Amino acid sequence: MFGTFQQSHLRIEVNASAQLIGESLLSPEKLRQWLFPQQISPGLPNQLEEGLTFSTRTGFITIKHEIESLRDCYIRFLLSEGIDGYHEWCWDEGWVQSRLEGISMLPLNLAQTASLFRLRQFVERSAN
């Protein structure tokens, strides 16, 4: 993989319950809504599960995700293709945290920040 090793660790407050945050991260249908314009592989189950593999695509960039670990308020994806690394999400009442490490030509911190703000906006609108 060509690119630069990058790491980013962000945590933001979200005016929503842990359950609502988790549903927004673990439901492919909800992921499609707040990750837009990224496109997610079709044919996924209603809920993400450990071992599942899928891809996201933005323009000509594809990132393959494999769910390595999934438990209460935590999910970890192994990433390949556009990013070689991992992405962890942790959440609870009123906050969500994202940790991203990998080798990529993409500006990972910028993309991660934008994703977190889109998630917060989506979850807070859903909570009201």
C-alpha positions as CSV (number, residue, x, y, z in Angstrom):
1,M,0.0,0.0,0.0
2,F,1.3,3.4,-0.9
3,G,0.7,6.4,1.3
4,T,1.5,7.7,4.7
5,F,0.9,6.2,8.1
6,Q,-1.8,8.3,9.8
7,Q,-3.6,8.1,13.1
8,S,-6.5,10.1,14.5
9,H,-8.5,9.8,17.7
10,L,-11.5,12.0,18.1
11,R,-14.3,12.1,20.7
12,I,-17.4,14.4,20.6
13,E,-20.4,14.9,22.7
14,V,-23.7,13.9,21.2
15,N,-27.1,14.8,22.6
16,A,-28.5,11.3,22.3
17,S,-28.7,7.9,24.1
18,A,-26.2,5.2,23.7
19,Q,-28.9,3.0,22.1
20,L,-29.6,5.6,19.4
21,I,-25.9,6.1,18.7
22,G,-25.4,2.3,18.5
23,E,-28.4,1.9,16.1
24,S,-26.9,4.6,13.9
25,L,-23.6,2.8,13.7
26,L,-24.8,-0.8,13.5
27,S,-27.7,-0.6,11.1
28,P,-26.6,-0.6,7.4
29,E,-29.8,1.4,6.5
30,K,-28.9,4.2,8.9
31,L,-25.3,4.1,7.9
32,R,-26.3,4.7,4.4
33,Q,-28.2,7.8,5.5
34,W,-25.5,9.6,7.5
35,L,-22.5,8.4,5.5
36,F,-23.9,9.8,2.3
37,P,-22.3,10.5,-0.2
38,Q,-20.4,7.3,0.6
39,Q,-22.1,4.2,-0.9
40,I,-22.3,1.0,1.1
41,S,-22.4,-2.5,-0.4
42,P,-26.0,-3.7,-1.1
43,G,-27.3,-6.9,0.4
44,L,-26.2,-6.5,4.0
45,P,-28.2,-7.9,6.9
46,N,-30.4,-5.5,9.0
47,Q,-27.7,-5.4,11.7
48,L,-23.9,-5.5,11.4
49,E,-22.3,-8.6,12.9
50,E,-18.8,-9.8,13.7
51,G,-17.0,-11.4,10.7
52,L,-19.1,-9.5,8.1
53,T,-17.3,-7.9,5.2
54,F,-18.5,-5.0,3.1
55,S,-17.2,-2.1,1.1
56,T,-17.8,1.6,1.0
57,R,-17.2,3.7,-2.0
58,T,-16.7,7.4,-2.6
59,G,-16.1,8.3,-6.2
60,F,-13.3,6.0,-7.4
61,I,-12.1,5.2,-3.9
62,T,-13.2,1.8,-2.3
63,I,-12.5,0.8,1.3
64,K,-13.1,-2.8,2.4
65,H,-14.4,-3.2,6.0
66,E,-14.2,-6.5,7.9
67,I,-15.9,-6.4,11.3
68,E,-13.2,-7.8,13.6
69,S,-14.9,-7.2,16.9
70,L,-18.3,-6.2,18.0
71,R,-19.6,-5.9,21.6
72,D,-21.8,-3.5,23.6
73,C,-20.9,0.1,22.6
74,Y,-17.9,-0.9,20.5
75,I,-17.1,-2.0,17.0
76,R,-13.7,-2.5,15.3
77,F,-13.3,-2.7,11.5
78,L,-10.2,-3.9,9.7
79,L,-9.7,-1.8,6.6
80,S,-8.1,-2.6,3.3
81,E,-7.8,-1.2,-0.3
82,G,-8.2,2.6,0.1
83,I,-6.9,2.4,3.7
84,D,-4.8,-0.4,5.2
85,G,-5.5,-0.2,8.9
86,Y,-8.4,-0.2,11.4
87,H,-11.3,1.9,12.6
88,E,-12.7,1.6,16.1
89,W,-15.9,3.2,17.3
90,C,-16.9,3.5,21.0
91,W,-19.9,5.2,22.4
92,D,-22.2,5.6,25.5
93,E,-24.7,8.1,26.8
94,G,-23.9,11.5,25.3
95,W,-20.7,10.7,23.4
96,V,-19.1,8.9,20.6
97,Q,-15.4,8.2,19.9
98,S,-13.6,7.2,16.7
99,R,-10.0,5.9,16.4
100,L,-8.6,5.5,13.0
101,E,-5.1,4.3,12.1
102,G,-3.8,3.3,8.7
103,I,-1.7,3.8,5.6
104,S,-3.4,5.8,2.9
105,M,-3.0,8.6,0.4
106,L,-6.3,10.0,1.7
107,P,-6.4,12.7,4.4
108,L,-7.8,10.5,7.2
109,N,-8.3,13.1,9.9
110,L,-10.3,15.3,7.6
111,A,-12.6,12.5,6.5
112,Q,-12.9,11.2,10.1
113,T,-13.9,14.6,11.4
114,A,-16.5,15.1,8.7
115,S,-18.0,11.6,9.4
116,L,-18.2,12.3,13.2
117,F,-20.1,15.6,12.6
118,R,-22.5,14.0,10.1
119,L,-23.1,11.2,12.6
120,R,-23.8,13.7,15.4
121,Q,-26.2,15.7,13.2
122,F,-28.0,12.6,12.1
123,V,-28.3,11.2,15.7
124,E,-29.4,14.4,17.2
125,R,-32.1,14.9,14.5
126,S,-33.3,11.3,15.1
127,A,-33.5,12.0,18.9
128,N,-35.9,14.9,18.5
